[in-house]
Amino acid sequence: MTMSGERFGREILGPITGEFCLRLWAFGSMLEQPGNTAMLFCARGGLRLMLAYERFISITNLDSPTRVAGLMISRVVAIKPAILQTIEAGVLPPSVAATLMYEFSGHSLRAVVRAMSGSDPGALPSMAHKFTPERFASFLLAPEGAEARDAIKQQTTLFRDHLAHVLNGRRHALLVDTGLFGTTLQFLTEGIPDLDFSSALIARSSYGRRRLDPQQAKKIIGLSVDIDGYSPLQPRSAILRYWHMIESTFEPELPSVQSFSRVNDKPVSNLEIPGWRDRLQPAPGSIFAGVMDYLANLPRGDASAVLADTNRAWKQLRRAVVWPDAIHATMLNAGTRGNDFGTETTSASARPWKGPIDALRGPALWREGDIARSKTRLRLPLLAAIEAGYGARRTFQILSKLRRK
């Protein structure tokens, strides 16, 4: 039988999702005060994760140990409360400054003000300057920054009202999302210190520039994968080689949360367009449809049954991601992915084929897929070369750690 998207979801991502749901339930059950905790599934991908979790606990006759609710949030929303600390301290919090520099390197100050506040400062002379955290903080504190400052304050107030509503009196927010770095928790911890935040993700990676403060890192867990990068010796870590596949599976066709407005005295996000809940449901034949079908057909009342399928599923996922054929490459094409941080920057998961040398060069969301899609006779040697490169890098990382010790 030819592998289809729905079959891939049923046989591979279904067991992986089921295992995550079981681990999430167990994690929630071990909390010291589950009654004071709400599992908040973060828009957008978390909203479909919530559907999967609710189906899993329903089929297996489990009771969720905590309140379950959706949280309308994105990094753009989460960073605003932390930015407000600027007004009091006169300097951006470290995580805010580092993230903005990472995301907006080379952009103008005007671009950052527009992305973070939603307001346009116009053609002020200072707006043409290259963005730096210091210039951004100074602008927010200056008289000409009043409109942007007020907009950030207003959006923070609306978001905090929404957060209070979904917490429903609880003081601990367990943020549930797909992954990877935990920056949402970082922003909320710094911007809303009167609440307690922790985070449970499918996968967590601390690799690269986005390392967290050690105290914040302790509050984030990757329930299925928790590693600093891909390791050829750990099949589960292959999920990091093509993370956009996970995002494209769980993120519905809805806008990223960028702002709130008050409707009938209730904060409503721009995601909540008419019929938005219907769009969370899986499209027929999709990978997510297969995931939900797998969960629906688990043995009733037997949560542990999912464990029989997980080892096989993780090995098959690694095969599809690391050693894809043309069918995998076409089926798992995540399309064009947006930056999701207040800019219109996008990246395509499929690059045009320009030969084997070019396939190994430059940035790519999934270069293995590019190679497989080309149907080149060099597919296996090229994929082996990429795998060898990852293996060499992993060996170097291990040796470096040993030297430091």
ABEGO torsion letter per residue (X at the ends): XBBBAAAAAAAAAAAAAAAAAAAAAAAAAABABAAABBBBBBOAAAAAAAAAAAAAAAAAGBBBABBBBBBBBBAAAAAAAAAAAAAAAGBBBAAAAAAAAAAABGBBAAAAAAAAAGBBAEABAAAABBBBAAAAAAAAABAAAAAAAAAAAAAAAAAAAAAAAAAGGBABBBBBBAOAAGAAAAAAAAABAABBBBBBBABBBABEAABBBAAAAAABBBAABBBAEBBAABAAAAAAABAAAAAAAABBBBBBBABBBBBGGBBBBAABBBGAAAAABBBBGBAAAAAAAAAAABBBGBAAAAAAAAAAAAAAAAAAAABBBAAAAAAABAEBBBAGAGBABBBBABBBBAEAAAAABEBBABAAAAAAAAGBAAAAAAAAAAAAAAAAAAAAAAAAAAAAX
